[in-house]
Amino acid sequence: MNEQTVTRGEFEELRRRMDATEERLHNGDVALALLRQRLDQIDTKLGEMSQTLQELRMKPARRWDSISQQVLTWVVTALLAYIAVKIGLK
């Protein structure tokens, strides 16, 4: 069996590289956690904006419903008044 020996300097170099790799992995985990947090914030904000947009879309529809209801009320009132006059109610 062929054995290889590692000098103290090589060992220290390998340890330094391993520590640097661990630090990069840790920093990557921290960065990933921050990205996830930011994505959650963006998702929340997007939901709020979507809700606001939906409310703005409905505003003209509600206004139109109100106007058409008022017009219908006036038409029915005028029709009933006309019928009342025709049958002799004053």
FENGICOR-V253066 format. One record per backbone hydrogen bond with DSSP energy under -0.5 kcal/mol. NH is the residue of the N-H (numbers start at 1). CO is the residue of the C=O. If there is no record, write none. Layout:
nh:NH co:CO
nh:NH co:CO
//
This chain:
nh:3 co:1
nh:11 co:7
nh:12 co:8
nh:13 co:9
nh:14 co:10
nh:15 co:11
nh:16 co:12
nh:17 co:13
nh:18 co:14
nh:19 co:15
nh:20 co:16
nh:21 co:17
nh:22 co:18
nh:23 co:19
nh:24 co:20
nh:25 co:21
nh:26 co:22
nh:27 co:23
nh:28 co:24
nh:29 co:25
nh:30 co:26
nh:31 co:27
nh:32 co:28
nh:33 co:29
nh:34 co:30
nh:35 co:31
nh:36 co:32
nh:37 co:33
nh:38 co:34
nh:39 co:35
nh:40 co:36
nh:41 co:37
nh:42 co:38
nh:43 co:39
nh:44 co:40
nh:45 co:41
nh:46 co:42
nh:47 co:43
nh:48 co:44
nh:49 co:45
nh:50 co:46
nh:51 co:47
nh:52 co:48
nh:53 co:49
nh:54 co:50
nh:55 co:51
nh:56 co:52
nh:57 co:53
nh:58 co:54
nh:59 co:55
nh:60 co:56
nh:61 co:57
nh:62 co:58
nh:63 co:59
nh:64 co:60
nh:65 co:61
nh:66 co:62
nh:67 co:63
nh:68 co:64
nh:69 co:65
nh:70 co:66
nh:71 co:67
nh:72 co:68
nh:73 co:69
nh:74 co:70
nh:75 co:71
nh:76 co:72
nh:77 co:73
nh:78 co:74
nh:79 co:75
nh:80 co:76
nh:81 co:77
nh:82 co:78
nh:83 co:79
nh:84 co:80
nh:85 co:81
nh:86 co:82
nh:87 co:83
nh:88 co:85
nh:89 co:84
//
